Amino acid sequence: MVIILTKLSFQCKAIHFLQKAVSLYREKLEWSCSYEKKLEVWARMEVIPMKQIRDCGGIIYKSAIALKLAPVLQKPAIYIASELAKYCGEIVNTEGRKDVVNFQVEVISSGIIYLELMDLSIANWLSYLSSVPLKDDQQNFRVDVDYQSSCETINLFPIQYSYARCCSLLRMGEWDGLIVLARTTLENYSQFWLILNSDSIPWQKSNGELQFLHDAEYELIAEIVSTLDYIYCFSTTKKAINWVKVANSLSSAFQTFYCQCRIWGVVKVKTPKLAKARLGLVLVTQSLLRFLLEERLGGKAPIEL
């Protein structure tokens, strides 16, 4: 079992965070467990189960690691989960890193551990995504993944339409002075569109909350999170990924966002920061759709249709 971790994936961050807590807990167990039990406990700790929760109004992951360990340790899952949550708190207090501090940990009576990303982490992540091109650096580690070698039987038009719409919105945003895109050469014009200055997108309000107001905005963010988890957080035992389904889900979430969340008109005049933040979401979506079309589906990403 090999798990590849990256800062582009919140799931990877959640796994890494909980892995540290599990390591601290394992050190405690070494003093109290028999040798045979240690081996079994370590085997169960090797893989941290982590799953994103949808339709929750935030970016939340849940883990059932305590339920995996309960039969071996012969302790209630809620006790193990509470111990792990305690170690999570110790990690936050000792390390004080941004990607750690902004995880809020909660344990429920069943022993499930919830990890919620706070707004600052989401804002920093969006800022990073809008300023760097996506790369397929981990491709050599992938196994048993369903790459599409031909587009003949795949209908890519809805995905390409969403991509082209993103490009159109970004050009309009630049013409209107809402954003400034990094200049690109003709050769990579369709590949990498980036914000010249990532700080120019006001992802947060003055009180630290995200700018966004509509459910469609948060659903698009959740879909972006899920897509990046598919791309960058994987293991050698992961099942084949249906990239057409992944791309269509992102495209559908964008189309809902596009229909329900205005950028121009009264939004641009009265709340220009919200308009810029929404254009930022368009840019991140555009980058992901391009990656999926060209790197996972073997198709083209046309800037116009």
C-alpha positions in Angstrom: 0.0 0.0 0.0 1.4 3.4 -1.1 -0.4 6.6 -0.5 0.8 9.7 -2.4 0.2 13.0 -0.5 0.1 16.5 -1.9 -0.9 20.0 -0.7 -3.4 20.4 -3.5 -5.6 17.7 -1.9 -7.5 18.5 1.3 -8.1 14.7 1.7 -4.3 14.2 1.7 -3.9 17.0 4.3 -6.6 15.4 6.5 -4.9 12.0 6.2 -1.5 13.4 7.0 -2.9 15.3 10.0 -4.6 12.2 11.4 -1.6 10.1 10.7 0.4 12.3 13.0 -2.2 11.9 15.8 -2.2 8.1 15.2 1.6 8.0 15.5 1.5 9.7 18.9 -1.2 7.3 20.0 0.8 4.4 18.8 3.8 5.5 20.9 1.5 5.3 23.9 0.2 1.8 22.9 3.8 0.5 22.7 4.0 0.6 26.4 0.8 -1.2 27.1 0.2 -3.7 24.2 1.6 -7.2 23.8 3.9 -7.8 20.8 1.2 -9.8 18.9 -1.4 -7.1 19.5 1.1 -4.4 18.4 1.5 -6.0 15.0 -2.3 -6.2 14.5 -2.8 -2.6 15.7 0.0 -1.3 13.4 -1.6 -3.2 10.4 -4.9 -1.5 11.1 -3.3 1.9 11.5 -1.4 1.7 8.2 -4.3 3.0 6.1 -6.3 5.9 7.5 -9.9 5.8 6.1 -11.0 9.3 5.0 -14.1 10.4 3.1 -15.4 13.8 2.1 -18.9 14.6 3.3 -21.1 16.4 0.8 -24.1 18.6 1.2 -22.9 20.0 4.5 -22.2 23.6 3.7 -18.4 23.2 4.3 -15.4 21.1 3.5 -15.6 18.3 6.0 -14.0 14.9 6.0 -14.8 11.9 8.3 -12.6 9.0 9.4 -13.6 5.7 10.9 -10.1 4.8 12.1 -11.3 4.5 15.7 -13.8 1.9 14.6 -11.0 -0.1 12.9 -8.9 -0.1 16.1 -11.7 -0.8 18.6 -11.9 -4.6 18.1 -8.1 -5.0 18.5 -7.6 -2.7 21.4 -10.8 -3.9 23.0 -11.8 -0.3 23.8 -14.9 1.7 22.8 -14.5 3.5 19.5 -15.5 6.8 21.2 -12.7 6.4 23.7 -10.1 5.9 20.9 -11.5 8.7 18.8 -11.4 11.0 21.8 -7.7 10.1 22.4 -6.9 10.8 18.8 -8.7 14.1 19.0 -6.6 15.0 22.0 -3.4 14.3 20.1 -4.8 16.4 17.2 -5.0 19.3 19.7 -1.4 18.7 20.8 -0.2 18.8 17.2 -2.0 22.1 16.7 -0.5 23.6 19.9 3.1 22.4 19.2 3.3 23.0 15.4 1.1 26.0 14.8 1.1 25.5 11.1 -1.6 27.1 9.0 -2.7 23.8 7.5 -3.0 22.3 10.9 -4.4 25.2 12.9 -7.4 25.5 10.5 -8.6 21.9 11.0 -11.5 21.8 13.5 -11.8 18.3 15.0 -15.0 16.9 16.3 -15.9 13.4 17.6 -19.4 12.0 17.7 -20.8 9.2 19.9 -20.3 6.5 17.3 -16.5 7.1 17.3 -16.4 8.9 13.9 -13.9 11.7 13.7 -14.8 14.8 11.7 -12.2 17.2 10.3 -13.4 20.5 9.0 -11.3 22.9 7.0 -11.8 26.5 8.2 -12.2 29.5 5.9 -8.6 30.6 6.1 -7.4 27.3 4.8 -9.9 27.3 1.9 -8.9 30.9 1.0 -5.2 30.0 1.0 -5.8 26.9 -1.1 -7.9 28.9 -3.6 -5.3 31.5 -3.8 -2.6 28.9 -4.5 -4.7 27.2 -7.2 -5.4 30.4 -9.0 -1.7 31.2 -9.3 0.0 27.9 -10.3 -0.7 25.5 -13.2 -1.9 22.0 -12.4 0.7 19.3 -13.1 0.6 15.6 -13.3 3.8 15.0 -11.3 2.6 11.8 -9.7 1.6 10.0 -12.9 4.4 7.4 -12.5 2.9 6.3 -9.1 -0.5 5.5 -10.6 -1.7 2.0 -11.0 -5.1 0.5 -12.0 -6.4 3.8 -13.1 -8.7 4.0 -16.1 -7.1 6.4 -18.5 -9.1 7.1 -21.6 -7.0 6.5 -24.7 -9.6 7.5 -27.2 -12.4 10.1 -27.3 -14.4 8.5 -30.1 -17.1 7.1 -27.9 -17.0 9.8 -25.3 -19.2 12.9 -25.5 -16.8 15.6 -24.3 -18.9 18.5 -25.6 -20.6 19.5 -22.3 -17.2 19.6 -20.6 -15.6 21.5 -23.4 -18.6 23.9 -23.4 -18.1 24.6 -19.7 -14.4 25.1 -20.3 -15.0 27.6 -23.2 -17.5 29.4 -21.1 -14.9 29.8 -18.3 -12.5 31.2 -20.8 -15.1 33.7 -22.1 -15.9 34.9 -18.5 -12.2 35.3 -17.7 -11.6 37.4 -20.8 -14.6 39.6 -19.9 -13.3 39.9 -16.4 -10.0 41.1 -17.7 -11.6 43.5 -20.2 -13.6 45.0 -17.3 -10.6 45.4 -15.1 -11.8 42.9 -12.4 -8.8 40.6 -12.8 -5.4 40.7 -14.4 -4.3 37.5 -16.1 -0.7 36.5 -16.5 0.4 36.9 -20.1 0.9 33.6 -22.0 2.5 32.7 -25.3 0.4 31.4 -28.2 1.7 27.9 -27.6 0.4 27.6 -24.0 -2.5 30.0 -24.3 -5.1 27.3 -23.9 -3.2 25.6 -21.2 -2.3 27.9 -18.3 -4.4 30.9 -17.4 -3.2 32.3 -14.1 -3.9 35.3 -11.9 -0.9 37.7 -12.2 -1.2 38.5 -8.5 -3.0 35.9 -6.4 -3.5 38.5 -3.6 -5.7 40.5 -6.0 -8.6 38.0 -5.4 -10.3 38.9 -2.1 -11.4 35.4 -1.1 -12.3 36.5 2.4 -14.3 39.3 4.0 -12.8 41.5 6.7 -14.2 39.2 9.4 -12.3 36.2 7.9 -15.3 34.5 6.4 -15.3 33.6 2.7 -16.9 36.1 0.3 -19.4 33.6 -1.0 -23.1 33.7 -0.3 -24.9 31.1 -2.5 -25.2 27.3 -2.1 -24.0 26.9 -5.7 -20.7 28.6 -4.9 -20.0 26.2 -2.0 -21.2 23.2 -4.1 -18.7 24.2 -6.8 -15.9 24.5 -4.2 -16.8 21.1 -2.9 -16.7 19.7 -6.4 -13.3 21.3 -7.0 -12.1 19.7 -3.7 -13.4 16.3 -4.7 -11.8 16.5 -8.2 -8.4 17.4 -6.8 -8.7 14.5 -4.3 -9.2 12.2 -7.3 -6.3 13.6 -9.1 -3.7 14.0 -6.4 -4.7 11.8 -3.4 -4.6 8.1 -4.3 -3.2 4.8 -3.2 -1.9 1.7 -5.0 -5.1 -0.1 -4.2 -7.5 2.5 -5.3 -10.2 1.4 -7.8 -10.2 2.7 -11.4 -11.5 6.2 -11.7 -14.3 7.2 -14.1 -12.7 10.4 -15.3 -15.7 11.2 -17.6 -18.0 11.1 -14.6 -15.5 13.3 -12.6 -15.3 15.9 -15.3 -19.1 15.9 -15.9 -19.7 16.4 -12.2 -17.4 19.4 -12.2 -18.9 20.8 -15.4 -22.4 20.4 -14.0 -21.5 22.2 -10.7 -20.0 25.0 -12.8 -23.1 25.4 -14.9 -25.3 25.6 -11.8 -22.9 28.2 -10.4 -22.9 30.1 -13.7 -26.8 30.2 -13.8 -27.3 31.2 -10.2 -24.3 33.4 -9.3 -24.0 36.7 -11.1 -20.7 38.4 -11.7 -21.7 41.5 -13.6 -24.5 44.1 -13.2 -25.5 44.9 -9.6 -23.0 42.4 -8.2 -20.0 44.1 -9.9 -21.3 47.6 -8.9 -22.2 47.0 -5.3 -20.0 44.1 -4.3 -17.0 44.1 -6.6 -15.0 41.9 -4.1 -17.6 39.2 -4.5 -17.5 39.6 -8.3 -13.7 39.1 -8.2 -14.0 36.1 -5.9 -16.5 34.5 -8.3 -14.1 35.1 -11.2 -11.5 33.4 -9.1 -13.7 30.3 -8.8 -14.2 30.4 -12.6 -10.4 30.5 -13.1 -9.8 27.5 -10.8 -12.6 25.6 -12.5 -11.1 26.4 -15.9 -7.8 25.1 -14.9 -9.2 21.8 -13.6 -11.4 21.3 -16.7 -8.4 21.8 -19.0 -6.4 19.3 -16.9 -9.2 16.7 -17.1 -9.8 17.2 -20.8 -6.2 17.1 -21.9 -4.5 14.9 -19.2 -7.2 12.4 -18.3 -9.6 12.3 -21.2 -7.2 12.7 -24.1 -9.3 15.5 -25.6 -8.9 19.1 -26.5 -9.7 22.1 -24.4 -11.0 24.8 -26.9 -11.1 28.4 -25.6 -14.0 29.0 -28.0 -16.8 26.9 -29.5 
